Amino acid sequence: MFAKMTRVQTTKVFVYNNQIVFAVPRAKVSEAIGRGAVNVKRLNEILRKKIKVVAMPAVDDDSGIGKFVEETVAPVEFNKIEVKENSVVVTAGRQSKAALIGRGRQREKELADVLKNFFHISKLRIA
């Protein structure tokens, strides 16, 4: 449905923080969102869920993964992110940390699942 409406092939789709997140190639993000966010608004109405479009990193390097996490959790901000082999450490302030973890650790689990499925990162720590 997303590809039909936006004319952009999505590489990954997942749910984070009660939103459906579509990951598309960086060059196609603005095309997927549409002029005046018309594509996102139309999908919002059809699916009755919030929609977010993020850029999928071209290469699975540390900076690409960091940028992907930053775009996924936005508008929550964090101080820094460290990617080491099979683990990611996100450092944030007290309020941001609470928002990243979520009630019952729900958001932390969702983000850990996304990182595991797409980047084969087995451990997520929010400090």
C-alpha positions, 0 to 999 in steps of 0.5 A: 500500500505504501509503495502504491501510494508514494511510488517509493519502495520501502526497505523496512517497516516496523512499529515504534511508539504506536507509530508505523515507521517506513524506512526508505532510501535516503534519496527518496525520503522527500518523495515518500513524504510528498509535497505538504506531507500529503502521502503521510496524511493520506496513509494516516487516514487510511490506516488510522495510525501515526505514520513516520518516514525515516531514511535507511542507512546506505551502509551498516556503519556506526554513523548510519546506525546512529542516525537511523536511531536518532530519526526513529526516536525523534522528537526525543533527543539524546546526548550520544550513541555508541555502536560497538560490534553487537551492542548499542549504548544510548546516553541521554538525560533523565527525562529523555531516558524515561521517554526512550525506555517507556512505560514497562520498558515497551519502547526500549524493547521495540527499539531493541527488536528493530536493531536486532532485526535490521542490523543484527545488534543483540544488545541495547543499553540506555544510560 
